[in-house]
């Protein structure tokens, strides 16, 4: 019976500690954007120290995040209103400074977090969405019952609640430990359990010295919600392990394909496009813009993208549209060299024109290509899903783009006659 009770207590307390403090599961502890840090202040508002802190932040044009206690917000609504009016973010820190380990899950959610949120909302008209538990302690059910809140911990803790630390040591600790994306835990009140009443005075003196050095260190202070949203946005550009594996297999296949079918780069210094000579085996005759036709059995110079370069360009593009613009510009630079190869290299003497299939074909017409639909059939079906898969792999937002613009991202034939190529790019 005794050991069963101990086990329950450990699961209720130690397990969430491991998940959040060691593994950062379900909580936000550190941002990912270079040069950005977040100053956060707990346990207020305090009628003595919070106004002094707000004056300091205003002098240095810094925005911060305040995790307020609901009971204090109730007592000092004017301070809460000032925090909000001066552009700082307000989160909640329970109604009273009790550990969540000593409270039931229902009590944490309703009497501590929701009650505090309602008080803040009545004062500023905005309901807080960010929550920091006292001492950073969560019980097992908080991660589920508080899922409507972003739970915020910290990555730098200078221990400013003790006046024995002193101003000079606080300054050294902050400057030594601060780095990109850090969330700094500070306190604008010293009347909670374990804190010294005059400790915030030391914190303010140290902070005055520290913030004046932020510019030299290349650091900018932002609110936690700004840091969180930036981190979420960057997640879209991170490549998962599975995606890395898919890319590795795909690149190996591309390497084998190019050597097996003699696919050659047009310009090794600008390897975006490659060519191979093959017979056109489509089921339909392609009528081009200048009246020329490519018929089944005609030789064509088939265009291929260098997919390794395409992947690099995709990583650096904020949207498939931006990627398409880069492809158009690079292709335009290569067109005179393609014309030179087709016109002078003997192995291209029987080539009727250029031919390719692409899902990114916007802008091809302005380069002289004719764009036509793929004839229905098994090949069109396979090309459709292969090229859509390709876009989702090469661009971090590819899947989102496919969902939003599904009707526009359809693979099509792009083709240009030999005559059109030579006439258009002869200069």
Steps between C-alpha positions, in 0.01 A plus 500: 500500500783736597699436181185536290447847646862592437468386139189714446673804650806449279287467188302813594813707568825349368373388160383847389828641636697266273276568200510879531827594670726235344331422166311830443188308398183709501676821607683790337844561652716659232454674166681429174549843341852643506551823691167484690449449874194535725501660845225360722392617846308287752305554825373855437359746463665671795405857598865591575713317245276451194471876427881534528543205263255644249688831509828316430351304210351815350834686521671222308207437263474136604191279484471221757259238632341509846359185659269650762331347800121529476468613864742789441342594168173526691662732758694716253296520181655837406843337479367219282337759274829693477698185413260434214479863386879521467507206260615218726352152498305370799486133590369330815693351793214346702266693730724438801863388504428136583676202345287298259630187672299598809179566308249278322486523119151654519618760749798596283286547192194671647610676821850596394540535123149569371419730792816703439431518126150633565635771730758614244242492221265726698781753543655513150232340280737225380508146637855373570612198297837441666551339840795440730444287812663611828857362522442349155328202664220313321300199607426210268161633382604861430636419155155374398263720701689820409541419131326829407801685643861515386702388802820704527806412710848654457856432385686754720439534876733753674343426844401862553254416781788500751645836601822320604584445133569872466492738206847424359447122500155531342649712223779248435258207498267660248771618263692172516201273447298694243492366146266491199144399586538509877199555726621672820321443832491812722268627774339841560377404848671353805212410727449137398631199694878465478560852362659800672281809517772734370631260232322680209701815581820308428344355183409847373851634561658205320250515214574870445865409441426193289248643252738780406735231365243309293568695181874430519423129541259510204197414714146633475229450762163372378182374663458126558207480257717652224778252573257207508336594169842540336603156628180343367555664161854366483381146571347496152848533355659226706554170325394190692715186518256315276517777243880494514490125433262550206729771361807278531332213313362738242841663436655157455232413244562828316874427486436154353240632252733769363781255435275230360323733254789740427341812646753785462514845664481801270730711717692347790521841667121536481383137513126566529411343163625184336424339162469153354413399146208262462211417272169661583268212585187691586166398356415842358662741255612821671422808293728785600442872500691559174306226315771234528398157626665236713364159402545158660843365400662846459823560688481762774743649751328415827542755780577386854547703816803443721305390804781559750513867396121507490495384862741777603291763321184362661648529849579864440160589353210621711239370256472287184435827312838635610657171397335525157639851450853377574458211257380734222796734549757220504340329200505827305874528563554149361288533185779649280729211599228247416458668163878476441504126581197419282632703207866395498542161672470218242324264738204742512465527121184284489335662803164653412480721810500525878258297710426463869229435758471727803261592778666844525426635151384853573723737299598238242303675223697822536815298430353373173363165611160365405311359801253219435307255716617144540270253323293297742630158585726305732805714424316825583371344823848391610660831397235690692571328831876471452544873433271598787708278726809669360368847591410389853858374544699786347308779668426517876156649432428272207227300676323817612522639147358178354200524732440868424560502123430141406321596177792714378783257568440262212787353295509617138715456192729788415654490151678725250595436140860502386424792270339705778798436727756609242306806383412623848843452658731560204631822657 
